Amino acid sequence: MHGGFSLAEIDHLLRQVDADLAAWMAGFGGSAMGRDANGHQLQAYMATLLAMRPDIGRTLMRSIFRSDHRELLSHLSANTTIVQSADDVAVPLSVFDYLVNRTHCIGQHVLPVSGHLPHVTHPQLVAPIVHNLLVSLGGHDAGALPAEEPA
């Protein structure tokens, strides 16, 4: 297994990418954003995906789905905070557990949201985690975080 995918599933996924990258990205984009994404977030993400040159998109997909750097985790000495959506189509909770157990994890957060990009769809949940982490690491506490701007 690589993340939440078997090698056969990765090969199948990459054949779909090769056959029709734009169609694959259109399908994946909505799933990656999750059920909680608003129309503006989804539209902006899809525009970014679809603006990518096909050769770069295919190379990127191969790099993402064929890379496995688990052996490097034992060399990571920095404290980490791991943030995960409860329902992530790309990264199952087993990967979250794996990372928590193999890093110097000082913070672990499973957010009650869907999607692979909670920092985009739910910045009001992610920003305080990042803020508190930076403060705990000796950063300056500039006070309350600004309220989220309406979309």
C-alpha positions as CSV (number, residue, x, y, z in Angstrom):
1,M,0.0,0.0,0.0
2,H,1.1,3.5,-0.8
3,G,-1.0,5.8,1.4
4,G,-4.5,4.5,1.0
5,F,-3.9,2.9,-2.5
6,S,-2.7,-0.4,-3.7
7,L,-0.2,-0.5,-6.5
8,A,-2.9,-1.9,-8.8
9,E,-5.2,1.0,-7.9
10,I,-2.4,3.5,-8.6
11,D,-1.7,1.9,-12.0
12,H,-5.4,2.1,-12.8
13,L,-5.6,5.7,-11.7
14,L,-2.6,6.7,-13.8
15,R,-4.1,5.0,-16.9
16,Q,-7.1,7.2,-16.4
17,V,-4.9,10.2,-16.1
18,D,-3.1,9.3,-19.3
19,A,-6.4,8.7,-21.2
20,D,-8.1,12.0,-20.2
21,L,-6.3,14.2,-17.7
22,A,-8.9,17.0,-17.8
23,A,-11.8,14.6,-17.1
24,W,-9.8,12.9,-14.3
25,M,-8.9,16.3,-12.7
26,A,-12.6,17.4,-13.0
27,G,-13.7,14.3,-11.1
28,F,-10.9,14.4,-8.6
29,G,-11.2,18.2,-8.0
30,G,-14.7,18.0,-6.6
31,S,-13.8,15.0,-4.4
32,A,-10.6,16.6,-3.2
33,M,-12.4,19.8,-2.2
34,G,-15.0,17.7,-0.3
35,R,-18.7,18.1,0.4
36,D,-18.2,21.3,2.4
37,A,-16.6,23.4,-0.3
38,N,-18.5,26.4,-1.5
39,G,-18.9,27.2,-5.2
40,H,-16.2,29.8,-5.2
41,Q,-13.6,27.5,-3.6
42,L,-14.5,24.7,-6.0
43,Q,-14.4,26.9,-9.1
44,A,-11.0,28.4,-8.1
45,Y,-9.5,25.0,-7.4
46,M,-10.8,23.5,-10.7
47,A,-9.6,26.5,-12.7
48,T,-6.1,26.0,-11.2
49,L,-6.1,22.3,-12.0
50,L,-7.4,22.7,-15.5
51,A,-4.9,25.5,-16.3
52,M,-2.1,23.1,-15.8
53,R,-0.3,21.9,-18.9
54,P,-1.2,18.2,-19.5
55,D,2.4,17.0,-19.5
56,I,3.1,18.7,-16.2
57,G,-0.2,17.4,-14.8
58,R,0.7,13.8,-15.8
59,T,4.2,14.2,-14.3
60,L,2.8,15.7,-11.1
61,M,0.2,12.8,-10.7
62,R,3.0,10.2,-11.2
63,S,5.2,12.0,-8.7
64,I,2.4,12.2,-6.1
65,F,1.1,8.7,-6.5
66,R,4.4,6.8,-7.0
67,S,6.4,8.6,-4.3
68,D,7.0,6.8,-1.0
69,H,9.1,8.5,1.5
70,R,8.2,6.6,4.6
71,E,11.8,5.6,5.3
72,L,12.7,9.3,5.8
73,L,10.3,9.7,8.7
74,S,12.9,8.2,11.1
75,H,15.2,11.0,10.2
76,L,12.7,13.7,11.0
77,S,13.7,15.3,14.3
78,A,11.4,18.4,14.3
79,N,8.2,18.4,16.3
80,T,5.2,18.1,14.1
81,T,1.5,18.9,14.2
82,I,-0.6,16.8,11.9
83,V,-4.0,18.0,10.6
84,Q,-6.3,15.7,8.8
85,S,-9.9,15.8,7.6
86,A,-12.2,13.1,9.0
87,D,-13.2,12.3,5.4
88,D,-10.4,12.7,2.9
89,V,-10.7,10.9,-0.4
90,A,-6.9,11.1,-1.0
91,V,-5.5,10.3,2.5
92,P,-7.3,7.8,4.8
93,L,-7.1,8.1,8.6
94,S,-4.7,5.2,8.6
95,V,-2.1,7.5,7.1
96,F,-2.8,10.0,9.9
97,D,-2.3,7.3,12.5
98,Y,0.9,6.2,10.8
99,L,2.4,9.7,10.8
100,V,1.3,10.3,14.4
101,N,3.1,7.1,15.5
102,R,6.3,7.7,13.5
103,T,7.0,11.4,14.0
104,H,7.6,13.7,17.0
105,C,4.0,14.6,16.9
106,I,3.1,17.3,19.5
107,G,-0.3,18.0,18.0
108,Q,-2.8,15.9,16.2
109,H,-6.1,17.2,14.9
110,V,-8.8,15.3,12.9
111,L,-11.1,17.9,11.7
112,P,-14.8,17.1,11.4
113,V,-14.9,18.0,7.7
114,S,-14.6,16.4,4.3
115,G,-12.0,17.0,1.7
116,H,-8.3,17.0,1.2
117,L,-7.8,20.7,1.5
118,P,-9.2,21.8,4.9
119,H,-6.8,24.8,4.9
120,V,-8.8,26.1,1.8
121,T,-12.3,25.0,2.7
122,H,-12.1,25.5,6.5
123,P,-9.4,28.1,7.2
124,Q,-11.3,29.1,10.4
125,L,-10.5,25.6,11.8
126,V,-6.9,25.4,10.5
127,A,-5.7,28.9,11.3
128,P,-6.0,28.6,15.1
129,I,-4.1,25.3,15.0
130,V,-1.2,26.9,13.1
131,H,-1.4,30.0,15.3
132,N,-1.3,28.0,18.5
133,L,1.5,25.9,17.2
134,L,3.6,28.9,16.3
135,V,3.0,30.5,19.7
136,S,3.9,27.2,21.5
137,L,7.2,27.2,19.6
138,G,8.1,30.6,20.8
139,G,6.5,32.8,18.3
140,H,5.0,36.1,19.2
141,D,1.3,36.0,20.1
142,A,-0.1,38.9,18.1
143,G,-3.5,38.4,19.7
144,A,-6.7,37.1,18.2
145,L,-6.8,35.9,14.7
146,P,-8.7,38.2,12.3
147,A,-12.2,37.1,11.4
148,E,-12.6,35.3,8.1
149,E,-13.6,37.5,5.3
150,P,-17.0,36.6,3.7
151,A,-16.7,34.8,0.4
